[in-house]
Amino acid sequence: MLFNTIGLSKYVPRDECNLPDDLTKEIARYKPIVEGIINASVNGVFKKRTWRTLARFVDKFGSRIAGSDNLEQSIDYMVDLLKKNQLENVHTEQALVPKWVRGRESCWLISPRLEKLNILGLGSSIGTPSKGITAHAVVVESFEELQKMGKEAVEGKIVVYNEPYISYEKTVKYRGYGAIEAAKLGAVATLIRSVTPFSIDSPHTGWQHYQENVTQIPTAAISIEVAEMLHRMFQAGDDILIYLFMEARNLPPVMSRNTIAEIIGHQHPDKVVLVSGHLDSWDVGQGAMDDGGGAFISWNALALLKILGLRPRRTLRSVLWTAEEEGLVGAAAYFHDHRNDVAAFDFVMESDEGTFQPLGLSFSGSHDAGCILKEILKLMRPLNATQFATPMDGGPDIEYFTNVGIPGAALLNANERYFWYHHSQGDRMTVEDPINLDMCTALWAASAFVVADLSVDMPR
C-alpha cells in the first residue's frame, strides 16, 4: 500500500503522526541495515576514516576562500578522491564567485596608550589608503545608540561596535551592516566586536555588505576583549585614537565549481536524495569545522554505502558547495542550473553547523514528510541520535530547495561550542573528534539511505 499523503493530511491533526501500518512496518524493516551502517562506521571498516580523510585534506590545503587558487586545487583533489572511492558520475558544475583578497592588515591603539590590536578584515571590505587611517573613535552598543549620537559626533571618526552577543542570528546584523550605518553618519571606518559568545582575544571574520549610494568604508572584526576595553575607555571619557591599515581588495569574479558524486538509484535513477556541505572556507584557520566536517560526512556517507554494497532505489547525490561563505553563491548557481528538474529532488540534506556529537535531524517540509522522518529517526537509537526538531536549522544552501516545498533536513548536533571557533584562526582540525565524525557519518549515511530506498516519495 502506497502512502496516501492527501488522505493523511486531510484527517490527521497537524501535531500528530499516524502513518499507515504498512509504511511504519516498512521503515522498521530497515533496522538491520541501519545497524550494519552504524557498526561499520563506528566499530568496523570505516572507523575513523572520515577523520583521517578530513585531516589529510585540511592539512594539505588549509583555508580555502572562494576565488582562490587554493580552493580550486582542493576541488581538483576532491574529484580525484571521489573517483578513487569508486563513486559514480563524479563531476563539477561551474559557478561564478566573488574574489576578495585580504592582504596585509594591522591596527594600533595610539591613545590613551599604545597597544597592537588583533583584527580580521571582514569579507568584501575595501582597504584603507596606503598610509592607513588615523582617527578618533566612538564606541556604541547598538544601531540605536549610534543614531542617537548623530552625525556631528560620528563624522570623521572610527565607529567601534561593542554589541552584546544574543545569538548568532540576532547579532550578525552588526557584522553585516555596521559599516553602512556608520558611513551614513560620516564615519571613516568601523571595528566590530566579533559575533561569538567566547573569545581568547580571537577575532572572527565573515561577509559584510555595502549599500548603493552609501560611501564604502573599511571594516574589520575585533575580539570581545578589545571591544569591551575600548568601550570602558570611552565611557571613562578617554580620548581614543586608533590607527587602521588594511590592504583588502575586491577583484573581478572568477569561476569556481560545485563538486558532485553519486550512487545511482537502481529503480528510480532520476529521483534524487541530496546530501551536502560546503567545501570553501574563510581564509583563516583550516576550515575543518566550517565546513570541512559537513562536506566530508556528506561524501564519506556515500563511500560507506558503496563499501557495504548498498544501492538505494533513488539516486544518492553528494554536493560539495562552493562559495557558501560569500552568500550561498554555489548553491544559487546549482539551483538555477537545475530549476527545470527541481521536482526530481525527493529530499535534501546539509550539515553546516558543526559535526560534534550527533543528536538527530532538524527538518523543514510538509507535516507528512516530518512524520516519516520521525519514524526513520527511531532507527538511530544505537547512536542516541533520535531527536527531531523543526524548522530546519543549519542548512543554508539547501534552503533554495526547501523554500519551494522540497522537504529537507540539517544535522542536529551538540554544537554549543560551534561559534567559539567559527570564522576564526581557531577553526582547525583539533576541534574535530574522530568518534563524533564516525557517528555523524553513520547518521548521515543511514538516514539518507532509508529515505532514498523507501517505496514512497517524501510528501510535499
N, C-alpha and C positions, 0 to 999 in steps of 0.2 A: 504493500500500500504506500503510495507516494504521500508526502506531507502536504496536506491541503491548507496552504497558507491563508487563503481567503476565508475559509471556514473558521480557522483558529483565530484569526484577527477579529472576526465578527462576534464570536461568542465568548472568548476568554477575557476576563478583566485584564487591564494593561499591566497591573502589578503582579500578576500570577503567570505561572507556566503550566501548561497542560498538554505536553507533547503527545502525539499518538503513540500508543504502546509499541507499535511496530518500529517506530523511529527510536524510541528510548532503548528498546532491546538491541536494535542495530548498533547504536553507539556503544552500548555496554559490551558488545562482542569485540570491540577493539582493545579491550583490556590487555590481553596477552601481547598484542603488537606494541601497544604503548609501553608496557613494562619492558619489553625487549629493547625498544629505543632508549628508554631511560637507563637500563642496565648497561647497554653498550657505551653510552656517553659518560656515565658516572663511574662505572667499575670496569668496563671492558675495553674493546679495541680502540675506542675513541677517547679514552680517558686522557685529559689534559691536552688533547690535540688542538682545541680551539685556542687555548692559552699559548701553546707553542707557536702556532702559525701566526697569531696576532703579534706575539713578541718579536718574531723574526721580521715581520712586516714593519712595525713601528721603529724597531732598532735600525732597520735598513734605510728607511725613508724619513723618519722623524715627522715633523709637521708638514701639512700638505694643503696649503692655501690655494683656493681657486685661482686659475690664471697662471700658476707657477709651472715651470718645467718639472719640478719635483712631483707634483700631483700627477702630471701626465705620465711620467716614468713609473709611478706607483700603479697607475691604471694598466700600463703595459705588463707590469709584473703580475697583476691580478689576472689578466687574460690568460697568461701562460699557466698560472697556478690552477685556475679553474679547469683548463683543458687537461692538465696533468691529473686532476682529480676525476677525470672522465665525465664531467658534467656536459650537458648537451646544449647545442645551439648557443655556444659561448660567442658573444659579440659585444660591440659597443654601439651606442647611438649618440649622436652629436648634440651638444648644447652650447650656445654662445654665452660666455660667462664674463663677469666683471674682472678686471685686473687691477688690484690695489697693491701698492708696494710700500712697506713701512719705512724703510731707510733708517738712518740713524735718528735717535731722539734722546733728549735729556731735559731735566727740569731741576731748577735750584730755587730753594727759598733763600732770598737775599737778606730780607729784613722781616722780623726783628732779630734774626740770627741766621747764620749760614748753615744750610743743610741740603744735601742732594736728595731729591725725592724720586722714588720709584714710580715710573709711569708706563703705560702701554697705550700708544695711539689707537684710536677707535677706527674701525674699518670704514673706508670711504672718506676719512678726514683729509683735508688739504694740509699742506705743510705750512710752516712759518716762513717769513722772509729768511734769506740766507744767514743773516746775523741773529736770528731769533727774535723773540718778543720779550721785552721787559716792561712789566706793568704792575700796578697796584691791584689787589684782589679784594673782592667782596665775597662773602660766604652766605649761602642760603640753604634752607632745608626743603624747600618746595617751590614749585612754579608760582604759587600764590604769593609766597614771600618775595619772590623776585619781582613780581608785578607791583606789589606794594612799595618796593624800594624805588622803582621808577627809573626813567631814562637818565635823569640828572646824576643819580648815584652810580649807575652802571656803565655809562658811556666811557669808552677808553679803558675799561677795567677787564681783568680776567675774572670770570664768574666761577666760583668753586661751589659745586653742589655736594652737600652732606646730607642727602636724603636718607631717611631711615629705611632699612630693609623690612618690607612687609611680606612680600612673596615675590618670586621672580616675575610672575605675570603682571603684578601691580607696580613693581618698582622699575622694571626695564624701560619704562617710558622716559626716564631721565637720561638714560644712555642714548635712546633712540632720537629724542627730540630736544635734548638740553641745549645743543648748540644753536638750534633755530630760535628758541625762546630767548636766549641771551643775546643773540645777534640782533633781534628785533629792537632791543634796547641799547644797541651800540657797543656791546662787549667785543673785545678783540680776540678772545679765546675762552675755552671752558675746560675745567678739570672736574671730572665726575667721579664721585665715590663708586667703587666697583659694586656691581649688582651681585652680592653674595652675603650669606649670613655669617661667614667665618673668614678670618684672614690671619696670615703671619706676614704682614706688610707686603701682601701679594696682590698687585693689580690684575684685573680681569678685563680682557678686551671684548669686542663684539661689534656688530654692524650698527652704524648710526646713519641718520638721514639729514639731507639738506632740503630746503624748500625754495621753489622758484620765487624770484623777486625778493629773497632774503639773503643778505650778504653771507657768504660761506666763511666760517672762521675755524681755525684749528681746534681740535678737541681730543682729549686723552683721558684715560682712566687713571685714577689714583687709588691707593689702598684705603680701607676703612680707617686704619690708624692715622694716616696722613690727613684724611678728610676731617676726622674728629679733632685732630690737633689744630688745624687751620681754623676750624670753627671756634675752638676755645680761644685762640688768639684774637679772632675777630670780635668775639663777644667781650673780651677784655679791653678792647679799644686799641690793640696794636696796629701799627701801620704795616700791612703785609705787602711785600714787594717780591714778585716771582719772575724768574727768567725761564722761558719755554723755548725749546728748539726741536723742530720736527721736520724731517725730510719727506714726509708722506706724499705720495703721488697717486693720482688716478690715471691709468693708461687706457688706451683703446681696448675694448673687449676682445677676447680671444676664444678659440674653440676648445671646448673640453668634451668629456664623454661620460655618459652613464654606462655602467658595466652590467651585463646581463648574462645569466646562466640558467639552465632549466633541467628538470626531469620531465620529459614529455609524457602526458597522460595517455594511458592505454585505451581508454574508452571515449573520452571527450577531450582530445588534444587541443581544441580551440578554446576551451574554457580554462581560466587561469586563476590560481591562488597565488598571490604575490607576497613574498617576504622581503624585507628591505632594511637598510641602514645607509648612512651616507659615508662615502669614502674620504671626502675632503675634510679639512680641519682648519683651525686657526693656525697662525704662523708662529705659535709659541708652544712649548711642551712637545708632546709626541702625538696628540690626538688619539691616545689609547682609549680613553673613556668616551670622548665626544668626537667621533662616534665609531672609533675602531672596533669596540666591543660589539656594538649593534650590527655593524657591517659584517663582522666575522662570524657571529652566530647565524646570520642570515644565509651566508653561502655554505658554512660548515653544516648547517641543518640539512641541506641538500646532499652534501658529501656523505654525511652519516647515513641517510636513507639509501644512497647509492650503494654503499658498502654492505648494507643489510639486505640489498636486493628488493627494496620496497618501491614499487611504482604505482602511484595512485591513479584513479580514474581520470582526474583532471590534471592539467599541466601545473607543476610547481615551478614558479619563476622567482629567482632571486635577482633583485635590482640593487646595485650599489650606486646611490645617487651622487652626483657631483654638485658642487656649489650650493649646498644647503645653507651654509653659514651666511651667504650673501643675499639670502631671501628666497630659498627654495627654487633656485633657478633651474637646476637639472630636472627636478620633479615637474616644474611647469612645462618645460620643453617636452618631456616624455608624455605628459598628459595631453598636450596639444597634438603631438605626433600620433597618438593612439585614440584620439577623440572619436574616430569613426567606428572603433571596435570596443568602446568602453563597456558595452553591455556584456562582453565576453568575460569580464573580470567578476569572479564569483565572490572573492573575499580578498582583502588587502591587510597586510601587517607591517608594522615598523617598530624598531627599537631605537630610540634616540634620547633616552633619559637614564642612561647607565645600564650596566649588566651586573648589578650586585645580586644578592640572593633573590631568586625569582619568587614571587608571591601569587602570580596568576596573570590575568589579562584585563586591561581596560578596553571598553567597547563603545562604538557608535554605530548605529544602524537600526533596523526595524526591531520591534519587540520580539517577533518570532525568531529572527536570527539570533538575538540575545539569548533566548531560551535554549536554542541548540548549543550555543557556545557554553552556557552554564552546565549543560549536561556533559559536554566534552571535558570541561574542566574537572569534573568529578573523577575522571581517569588519572588526573595528575596528583593524586594523593601520595604516591611514593616520593614525590618531590616536595610535598607540602605546599603546593602551588595551585590551589583550587579557588583563589579569590576572584571575584568578578566585580568590576567597577564600571560605572558609566557616568558621564560620557568619556570617550577615549581621551587619554592624556599622554603625550609623548610620541605622537606620530605625525609631525607637521607635514612631511612630504606627502603622505597618503591622504591628507585632508582634501586634496583635489578630487579624490575618488569618493570619500565619504560625504563630501558636500553635494554630490549628485545622487546620493542614495545607495551607494555600494557599501555593504557592511565592512567594518574594519576593526582592527584591534592593535593595541600597543602593549609592550611588555610592562607589566606591573611588577616592580621590584623594590627592595628595601634600600632606596636611594637617598636617604636623608642627607648623605654627605656629597651628593652629586654636585651641588652648586658651590661646594668648597673648592673644587678643582676646575670647574667649568671655565673654559676660555682663558686659562692661566698657564704659567710655566709648570704648575703642579700636575697638569694632566699628562701623566707619564705612566709607563707600564706598571709601576709599583702599585697603582690604585687598583689594578685588576687582580682578581683572585682566581686561580685555576679551577677550584671546586665550584665556585659560583658560575663561572663560564661554562663548565660542563653541564650544570643544571639548567642554565638558560638555553643552551643549545638543545638539550633534551626537550624542554618545554616547547621551544620554537619548532623543532622537527616533528614532535608528536602531535601538537595541536594543528599545525599546518597540514600534516599528512591526513589526519582524520577528516578535516574539512574538505580536503581535495578528493578524498576517496568515498565520501558519503554517496548514497544512491540518490539524494536530493540536493538541489542547489540551495544555497543560503538565501532565504527570503529577503526581498527588497522591502 
